[in-house]
Amino acid sequence: MTYCVAIQVDQGLVFAADTRTSASFDDVRVYSKMHVFDFPGERTFVLMSSGNLGTSQAVVARLRRDLEDPSAPTSLRVAKDLFAAADYVGQLLVAAQGQISAIAQQDGVSVKATLVLGGQIAGHLPSILMLYPLGNWIPASPETPYLQIGESKYGKPILDRIIRAQTTLEDAARCALVSLDSTIRSNVSVGLPIDIALVRTGEWHIAERMRLDADTPLYAEIHESWSRKLEAAVRSLPRFPWEADGDVASRTSSRVGAMAVEPAVTSARAQQQQGSDVDWTTREF
């Protein structure tokens, strides 16, 4: 499985993706699902993928081949805007699925892939779009300024609560990491390392890019700090009405003690009853 998230705020774009792939329970590998196409000073694109790894890699390979081929009718280097780039990538996605779908269907294998494409072209605002297996796409909206693909449900709550257009780029990046961390904690099919990349509004290149693993100090600190502060936040929530007298702990302790004593008393009584039924004249010592 996969989890990738892209966030769009006024200050720019954040991309984050896990790197775990699995063909079966005992075939788990690390493979980057984030692909960068950077043309500093002109344009920059980030592509993230979920679904059939062979399909997504075929799309990436074709994108890179077209960039190197002067005779290619189009490429990411010449797309007039991000929407034109999305149309082009969508066509490649449909073609890649079509090439192997007939064979794959015989084996019951899905060749579908879903992509997130984002970036910025000089003269245009940065944007992110989700491309579906049919090649069609949707952009992020002001009401939901993020896109997710793969195992999205575990990492969605923090995005809904925190991400706004006014959120700083660095805070959006921290939310993306917590979103990935929450998913990794709840779903074994999503795993470290995490790839993350930032694009700043008005800068036509990748501003920051890094890979975070379990022993990376930044990730380890975010992971531990989030767990501690989330637990502390739960403990600081308003009290229930029956907690007002401050004696809940002592009452609970008394009840637990009483529950522990009762089985012991019952057991002793049962033993006494059994003893009264024994014929002591026939018992051997």
N, C-alpha and C positions, 0 to 999 in steps of 0.2 A: 504494500500500500504506500501511499504518498501523502504528504501534506505540504502545500505551498500557499503562501499568502503574499499579496501585493497591496500596498496601501498608498493612497494618493492624498496628500495634504497640500496646503498652499505653498509650503517651503520645498516640496519636491515629492519624490517617490521612494518607497522602501520595498525591497523584494527579499523574501526569506523562504528557504526550502530545506527540507530534510534530505538525507542522502541514502536512505535504506531502500534496497530493492530485494525482492524475494521471488524466486521461481517455484519454491516449495518450502516446507517447514525447515529443511536442512540445507537450503541453498540461499543464504542471505549474504548480500554483498553491499559495498558502498559504491554509489554511482551518482555523480552530480546530475541534478535535475534543473540546474540553473545555467543558462548559456548566455554569454555576453557578446554583443556585437558593437564594438566601440569605435567611433570615428571622431576623435577629439577635435573640438572646435566646429564640427558640422552636425553630428547626430550621434545618438547612442540608443541601443535597444537591449532589453533583457527578455529572454524567453524562458518560461518555466513549464514543466510538463508533468502530466499525470496520466496513468493508463498504461497501454502497451509500450514497453521500453523500446522494442524494435521499431515501432511506428515513429515514436518521437525522435529517435536517433536518425532515422531515414530523413525526416524533415530537416533536422539540424545539418546533416551532411549535405543535403541539397542546397540549403541556404548558403553554406560556406563555399560550395562548388560554384554557385551562381556569382558569388562575390569575386571569385578568381577568374571567371570566364567573361572576357570583354564582349563576347557575342550574345550573352544571355539577354533575353528581352527585358527582363527587370531584375531587380535585386533590392536588398535593404539599403544599399548605398544610394539608389536613385528614386526610391518611393517619395512621392511629393509630400505626404503626411502620414501620420500613424495609421489612419484609417485605410489608406491605400496599401500600407505595409501589412495590415491585418488581412485584407482581401488576398494579397499575394501568399501569405503564410497559410491562410485557410485553403487555398487551392492546392498547395503542396501537401497539406494534411490529408485532404480527400484523396489525392493521387496516391500517397503512400499507403493509405488503408486499402485502396482498391487493388493495389499490386499484389497484396498477399491475402486478401480476404477470402478468396475462393478456396485456397489451400487450408487456411486456418479454420474455416467453417466446418470442414470435414473432421477436424480434430476437436471441435468445440471450443476453440480458443478465440477470445475477443481481441480484435486488433484496434479497437477504438482508443483514441487518446484525446485528452482535453488540454488546452494550452492557455497560458496567460502571457500576453505580450504587452510590454510597456516600454516607455522611453521618451525621448524628446528630440525634436528636429529643430534646427535654428529657424527662428521666426514663428514657432508654434509653442503652445503650452505643453507641459508634460502630461501624459495620460497613460492609463492602463486599460486593457481590454481582455475579455475572456473569449477564447475560440472553442467552439463546440466541434464534435466529431464530423458534423455535416459541413463544416467550413464557415458557418455563420458565426457572428460574434456580437457581444454587447460590451459597452463601456461601463466603468464604475459611475455611480450617480452621486450627487451632492448629499443625498440622504444616507447612502451606504457607500462611503468612499474607500472601499476595499473589495478585493476579489479573492476567493479561496477555491482551490481545487484539491481533490483527494479527500482525505479523512478530516473534514472541516468542523464537525460539530463540537469537539472538545475545546478547540481554540477560539471559538466564535464569541463567547460571552464577554471577554475582556475587550474585544474589538468593538462590540456594540456599546459598551459602557464608556470607553475612553476616546475612541477615534472620532475626531471632528476635523473639519477643514482647517481650523485654527491650531490644531495640535502641532507642536514643533516636530521637526523631522526626527530629532534624536529620541523624543518621547515615543513617536510612532515606531521607531526601530526597537525600542525597549518593549513596547507592546507586542510587536511581532515575535520577539524572542520568548516572551512569556507565553504567547499563544502556541508557539512550537513546543515549549517546555511542558505545558499542560497536556498537549496531545501525546507527546512522548511518554509522559507518566501514565496515561490512561490507555494507550494503544501500543502494543508491542510491535506492530507492523510499521510504525514510524520511529525512526531512530537517528541518533547522532552519526556524524557531525552535522552542523547546521551551516548552510551557506547564506550569507546576507550581503546585499549590495544597496547603495544609496545613490540617487540622482538628485541633485539640487536644481531648483527652478532657475533657468537662465544660464546653466552650465551644461554644455553639450559633451559630457563625458561622465564616466563613472566616478563619483566623488569619493566613495569609500567602498571597500570590498574586503571581506574577511571570512574565514572558516572557523567555527567554534566547536570544540569537542569537550568531552566531560572534564578534562584536565586543563582546559583553557581558563585562566583566572577570572576573566570577565564573565564567562558563562557560569562558572561555579558560584561566583558571588551573587549573580542575578538569581540563580536557581535556589540557593539557600536563603537569600534575603526575601524573596517572594514567598517562600513557604512559611518563614517565621512571621512575616508581617501579615499574611493572610490569616494565620492562626490567631495572632493578636487582635486582628480586626474582628474576628468572630467573637472572641471573648469580651470585646468592648461594646458589642451591640446592646441595645436596650434590654433590660431585664423583664422577665415575665411577671405578671401580678403576684404569683405565689412566691416569688423570690424577694419580695419587698422587705420581709422581716429579717433577712440575712441569716436565717436559721436552716436554710435548705440543706447545707452540707451535713449538719449534725443530725437532722431528721433522716436524711438518706443513709448516713452511716448506721444509725440505729436500726433502720429497716433491714439493711444488709446483714447486720449482726443477728437480728431476730430470724431472718431467713436461714442463716447458717446454723443457728441453735436448734431450730425446730426439727430438721432431719435427724440431728443427733439424739434428741429426746425420743423421737419416734422409734429410732433404731434400738435404743436402750429398752424401751417398753416391749418391743418385739422380742428381744433376747430374753427378757424376764418371762414373757409368756411361753416362749419355747422351753425355757428351763423348767417351768412348772409342769410340763407335759412329759418330762423324761422319767423313765422307770429306772431310778438310781440303783435298784437291787441287781439289775442285770448289766450295769455298765462296768467295764473293766478299767482298772487304774494301773 
